[in-house]
Amino acid sequence: MPKSKDNYHHGDLRAALIKAGEAVLAETGVTGFSLRAVAKRVGVSHSAPAHHFGDAKGLLDALATEGFRRFLAAMEARQAAEPDKDARQQLLASGLGYLDFAISSPALFRLMFSTDKPEPKTLELAAAAEASFMHLVDGVARLRGTSPFEAPAAMNDVMAIWSMVHGFADLYIAGRLGPLDCKPPEDRDALLKEILERAMV
């Protein structure tokens, strides 16, 4: 049985609401998302989510913030697992982490990059999103030996790599890559790496 509101500590309830929010988001998408549904799933009063997040947008912002943090962690985890610390191989590993996150958390992935999500961003969300973007920028800087903010060609590399990996991830979780869906993960990863190599010549 769900805990009653009185049985949650402040931090525990917030974490439970975010977890439930992710589940509701996966079921309804942004358009059907509501604080009432989240509260019902946790087993607390309808006012409990509002106390922590204000409104549905506040909880969606918190979910997107959590998403970007996990997104960055997934990219860093792939890099840590890659024995080759060469800048090229580390950038490819980061791309695989990008895909790992999209596959493991498709609802959050879509929320984070959705044009339907209400704006403006909170400071926390903006910082989490910026950190993930800078992870890519720093990877390209190591590869090219120059800052993308100082060299337009290097920033073009950032845009090319981002577009390729994001498009691949989005198509994959939507089941739009056809025969690739039936292949083992190592084949999927090998194809993504081959595609990304084309942006890193």
N, C-alpha and C positions, 0 to 999 in steps of 0.2 A: 504494500500500500504506500502511496506517496506520503511524505512527511506533511504534517500540518505546518502552517506558517510559523507557529510558535516554536517548532522544533528546529528551525533553521537558524544558524548564526548568520550575521549580515553577509559575510563573504561567501558562505555556503549557498545562500539563496541566490545571490547574484550569479554564481557559477552555474547553479542548477537552471536558472532562467536562460542563460546563454546556451547551455546544452540543449534545453528544450526548444529554444528559439531556432537552433540549427535544424532540429528534427522537423519542426513545423515548416520552416523555410523549404526544406527538401520536399515536403508534401504539397505545399501550396504555391511556392514561388513568391516573389515580392508582392504581386497584385493581391493575393489572397491572405497575406500575412496579417496577423492581428495579435495584440497583447492578450486578448481574451483567450485565444486558443493556446497560447503559451502558458498562461496561468492555469488553465484547465489541465494541461499535460503535467505540470509540476504538482498540482493539487493545492494551490494557494488561492487567496482571494483575487478578484479581478484588479484590485488596486495595487497589489504587490509589485507587478512589473513596472507600473507607472511610477512607483516610489523610487525605483532604481534607475529607470531609463527615461522617464517623462512621457514618452509616447512611442508609437511603433517605429518611427524614424530613429529615435534614440537607441532602441534595441537593435535595429538594423545596422546602425553605425557601430555599435559594440560588436556585433557579429562580424562585420567587415574588418574591423580592427583586429579581432582575434584571427580572422582568416589571413590577413597579411602577415601577422606574426608567425603563424604556422607555415605559411607559404615560404617565407624567408628561411625558416628552420629546415624545411624540406630540401631547399636548394643547398644549404650549408651541409646537411647530412650527406647528400650525395657526393659533395666535394670531399668531405672528410673520409668517405669510403673509397674514394678514387686514389689508388696508390701513386699514380703519376701526378706530381705537383706542378708539371708544366702548365703555363698559363692557358694554352689551348685546351688541354685535357680537362683542366679545372672549369673552364667556361662551358665545355660540353657536358660535364657532370652537373653543372648548375642547371642547364637546360633539361636534363633528365629529372632533376628534382622538381622543376617547374611542372613537368608532366605528372610526376608522382602525386603532387598535391592536387592537381586537377582531377585525377582519377579517384583519389581517396576522399575528396571533399567537393564534389561537383556543384552542390548548391551554394557553398561559400564562394567557390571560384566564379560562378556566374554573378553572384551578388557583387563581389569586389569590382568586377569590370562592367557591371550593368549600367546602361544609360537611363534605366527606369528608376534607379535608386535616388531618393531625394537628396538634394544638395542644399546648403553647402556642407562640406565635411567638418567633423569636429577636429580639434587640434590633434587629438590622439590618433584618429584615423589618418589624417594627413601625414603625420610623422611615420606611422607604420607603412603606409603606401610609399612614402619617400625612401624609407630604408630599403625596401625591396627593389625599387628602381635603382638606387645607388649601388646595390649589390651587382647589378648588371653593368652599370657604368664603370665601376671599379674593375670588373673582370675584363672589360674591353680595354681599359686603360693599361692593365698589365700586359694584355696581348699586343697592343699596338705601341706601347711605350710612350703614350701621350694622353693627356686628358681629353675626353670627348667634348668637354666644355670649352676647350681651347682649339680643337682641331675638328672642323666640320666633317671631314671624311670619317673620323672615328665615331662621331655622333651618328653618322649614317649607318655605321656598323651596328651601333646600339639599336637603332630603329629596325634594321634588317633582321638581326637576331631575335629581337623581341617579337616582331611580326611573325616570323617563321615558327618559333616555338609556341607562341600563343595560338596561332591559327591551327597548328597541328594538335595541340591539347584540346582546343574547343571542338574541332572536328572529331577527335577520337572519343571524347566523352559523349558526343551526340550520336555516336555510332555511324558516322558518315565516311569512315575510311574503309568500308567494305571488307575485303578479305583479310585485312590486317587485324580485325577484331577476333579472328579465329586463330591467330598465331600466338606463340608464347611471348612473354614480356621481353625476353632478350632480343627477339626479332623486331619488336616494336621500338625498343631502345636503339637498336642498330640503325634502323631507318631514320629515326629522328636525328641521330648523330650525323648520318650521311647528309641529311638535308641542311643541318646547321653548318657543316663544313663548307657548304657552298657560299655561305655568307661570310666566311672567315678566310677566304683566299688572299 
